[in-house]
């Protein structure tokens, strides 16, 4: 028989109430721990308390998306174990409602939550995490925002770097029509470098030089430029076969400073991935992140199936804590398995799409198989 609408609504309500309680508990805990970590990091930076609180709140939506599968898992365990303990599900079974029929409302609800998170929460989270990174760059002097990739090419910003041996030392803006990231090196072609100085140390940088080069390679502590033309206001143009411009950038700095996947809304990720690949940089993390977002509603639904394995059988009084502990351990095992598969994808051992979808498929198929064995076997 079909599960009554009233029963479905009741199950959904119990699940949402339990999940909301867990969500609020985790929210307070995460914001508190993140604020304490920021306080520890800000020991030598004199950052106002209001800024620390603001940064913790800005970061939470992104962290919330990461822990949401665990929240849904624990919420489902609590709600189903409560209904089992109160004999409500036993009565439903006696009335002819199968386990699949009273799981379906919660599975559908979790899937819908996943769709809302991906389509609505994710774009808002991207805006907030971008603002968080701006504050982090400002207050903790991190090397973020040093690179930008667009249709016009790749742009780099090298913060002021003073050296007595470098004629053109200063803050530089680098533009390249083509770029290639080769692990330890970055190769550029068709480069224009704009050099600025702050001669009186007043925070006002003045344009001093322009460097045009056919190609450049980022090596340790300097840019190696070839076929170079240097121009400066009021001075004669000078040409060099090669030129060395000192820098404090590394290939890792540049790769890390590119817009992180978490700062790009799901709707814009495909276009950004395409631009990143055309610019010569690796888009592996962005591709994996995009597939993870697409797979997340199915992962949320799979967590309900996992929860059912721990909560649908009658348990003795006082065993609820053991069920919750077992479900949390299982959740961490799933997280560990997902991390391992993701690492294999990023290393090239697996396709990135498979790295995102394999954990979801394994969770769903394993849970369905065990449920069939326990309930129908």
Secondary structure, 3 states (H helix, E strand, C coil): CCCCHHHHHHHHHHHHHHHHHHHHHHHHHHHHHHHHHHHHHHHHCCCCHHHHHHHHHHHHHHHHHHHHHHHHHHHHHHHHHHHHHCCHHHHHHHCCCCHHHHHHHHHHHHHHHHHHHHHHHHHHHHHHHHHHHHHHHHHHCCCCCCEEEECCEEEEEECCCCCCCCCCCCEEEEEEEEEEEECCEEEEEEEEEEEEECCCCCCCCEEEEEEEEEEEEEECCEEEEEEEEEECCCCCCEEEEEEEEECCCCHHHHHHHCCCHHHCCHHHHHHHHHHHHHCCCCCHHHHHHHHHHHHHHHHHHHHHHHHHHHHCCCCCCCCHHHHHHHHHHHHHHHHHHHHHHHHHHHHCCCCHHHHHHHHHHHHHHHHHHHHHHHHHC
